[in-house]
Amino acid sequence: MKATLTIARLMMIAVVTCLTLPPTIHAQREERMPPFTQENMIYLNRYTGEWSRGNITTQRFRLSDGDDIIVSRQPNAVPRDSVEFVLETGPRVTWWKGLSLYKNDLRNGKVVTFKLDHVQTQDNDHGPKTLRLRMDQLPWGVVISFEKAKAFGAHTPMYGLHFFETDDDIAGQRITFRWEKDR
């Protein structure tokens, strides 16, 4: 009888623990973040103007491996408690492309890295492929890994983008990455 009661208590604790953890945290496993150097980092300009619904800012990046990526930031596109990242490819980009989101977190006194999510395009699938994060997942920032197929189709992290901006900078935004050209 006592063993049954103990097992029931343990099961109740496990259920309560699973219900109280954020849904994206308990299913994650620790994973190494790709090593990015200064040469393969993407830096977005900070927008200091007034955000309005029709105000979209755009930056074009010509990157080291012959890639062109256009980044568009649209304010008030999603609820203010979230941010949305979108991957699209141009009509002539057919090789595999991927976008992965990594996050650092403090677990048991140790900083660990988790892959939050991943989307990809290939062949005639040009997207859009969407990842949405809650703003409460950003306190330590996220790293976006831009990945592409290289020799023999190996999926390779190529570029990184760190988001350490305040909630006001990216809250409610849809940030679209259009991979316009590759080599």
C-alpha positions in Angstrom: 0.0 0.0 0.0 2.8 2.4 0.9 4.7 1.7 -2.3 1.5 2.3 -4.4 1.0 5.7 -2.6 4.7 6.7 -3.2 4.4 5.8 -6.9 1.2 7.8 -7.2 2.9 10.8 -5.5 5.8 10.5 -7.9 3.5 10.3 -10.9 1.6 13.4 -9.7 4.8 15.4 -9.3 5.9 14.4 -12.8 2.6 15.5 -14.3 2.7 18.8 -12.4 6.3 19.4 -13.4 5.5 18.8 -17.1 2.5 21.0 -17.0 4.3 23.9 -15.4 7.4 23.9 -17.7 7.2 26.0 -20.9 6.2 23.6 -23.7 9.4 24.2 -25.7 11.7 23.5 -22.8 11.1 20.0 -21.5 11.3 18.4 -25.0 14.7 20.0 -25.8 18.0 18.3 -25.7 21.4 20.0 -25.3 23.1 20.6 -28.6 26.2 22.4 -29.7 25.8 25.7 -31.5 27.8 26.1 -34.7 31.0 28.0 -34.3 30.6 31.4 -36.1 33.5 33.7 -36.7 33.5 37.5 -37.4 33.6 36.8 -41.2 30.4 34.7 -41.2 28.2 36.8 -38.9 25.3 38.9 -40.1 24.6 42.1 -38.3 21.2 43.8 -38.6 21.0 47.6 -38.4 19.1 48.8 -35.4 15.9 50.6 -36.3 15.4 53.7 -34.3 12.4 55.3 -36.2 8.7 55.0 -35.5 7.3 51.5 -36.2 4.0 51.6 -38.1 2.1 48.8 -39.8 3.2 49.6 -43.3 6.8 50.4 -42.3 9.1 47.6 -43.5 12.8 47.9 -43.2 15.1 45.9 -45.6 18.8 45.0 -45.7 20.6 43.1 -48.3 23.6 41.0 -47.4 26.2 39.8 -49.9 27.9 37.0 -48.0 31.3 35.3 -48.1 30.2 32.1 -49.9 28.5 33.9 -52.8 25.1 34.1 -51.1 22.6 37.0 -51.2 20.1 37.2 -48.3 17.6 39.9 -48.0 16.2 40.6 -44.5 12.9 42.4 -44.1 11.5 43.4 -40.8 7.7 44.1 -40.6 6.4 45.6 -37.3 3.1 44.7 -35.7 2.8 41.6 -37.9 2.3 39.1 -35.0 1.1 39.6 -31.4 3.5 41.6 -29.2 4.3 38.7 -27.0 6.1 36.9 -29.9 8.4 37.3 -32.8 8.3 35.4 -36.1 11.2 34.3 -38.3 10.5 33.3 -41.9 12.7 31.5 -44.5 12.0 32.0 -48.2 14.2 31.3 -51.2 14.3 32.9 -54.6 13.0 31.1 -57.7 16.5 30.0 -58.9 17.6 28.7 -55.4 16.9 25.0 -55.4 19.6 23.5 -53.2 18.7 22.7 -49.6 18.5 25.7 -47.3 17.8 25.7 -43.6 17.3 28.1 -40.6 17.9 26.8 -37.1 17.2 28.7 -33.8 19.6 28.1 -30.9 19.1 29.4 -27.4 21.4 29.5 -24.3 19.8 28.8 -21.0 20.9 28.3 -17.4 20.3 24.7 -16.2 21.5 23.5 -12.8 24.0 26.3 -12.6 25.4 25.6 -16.0 24.9 27.5 -19.3 23.6 25.0 -22.0 22.6 25.4 -25.6 19.4 24.1 -27.1 18.2 24.0 -30.7 14.7 25.5 -30.4 13.5 24.8 -33.9 14.4 24.4 -37.6 12.8 25.0 -41.0 14.1 24.1 -44.5 13.4 24.5 -48.2 14.6 22.5 -51.1 14.0 22.1 -54.9 10.7 23.8 -55.8 9.6 24.4 -52.2 10.6 28.1 -51.8 8.6 28.6 -48.6 7.6 30.6 -46.7 8.6 28.5 -43.7 7.8 30.0 -40.3 9.3 29.8 -36.8 7.5 31.8 -34.0 9.1 32.4 -30.6 7.5 33.8 -27.5 9.3 36.8 -26.2 9.8 35.0 -22.8 12.2 32.6 -24.7 14.6 35.5 -25.6 16.1 36.7 -22.3 19.5 35.2 -23.1 19.0 35.9 -26.8 18.8 33.5 -29.7 21.3 32.6 -32.5 19.9 32.0 -35.9 22.0 29.6 -38.0 21.7 30.0 -41.8 22.5 26.6 -43.3 22.9 25.3 -46.8 23.8 22.1 -48.7 27.5 22.0 -49.7 29.6 19.3 -51.3 27.8 16.0 -51.6 24.7 17.6 -50.1 26.1 18.0 -46.6 23.9 20.4 -44.6 26.4 23.0 -43.4 26.0 26.0 -41.0 27.3 29.0 -43.0 26.3 32.2 -41.2 25.1 33.3 -37.8 22.9 36.1 -36.5 22.7 36.9 -32.8 19.5 38.5 -31.4 20.2 40.2 -28.2 17.8 43.1 -28.8 15.3 44.4 -26.3 11.6 43.3 -26.4 10.7 46.7 -27.9 13.0 46.1 -30.9 11.7 42.8 -32.1 8.4 42.2 -30.2 5.6 41.7 -32.7 7.8 41.6 -35.7 7.9 39.3 -38.7 11.5 39.0 -39.8 11.8 37.4 -43.2 15.1 36.0 -44.6 14.9 35.6 -48.3 17.8 33.6 -49.7 17.9 35.2 -53.1 21.1 33.8 -54.5 23.6 31.1 -53.8 26.6 29.5 -55.4 
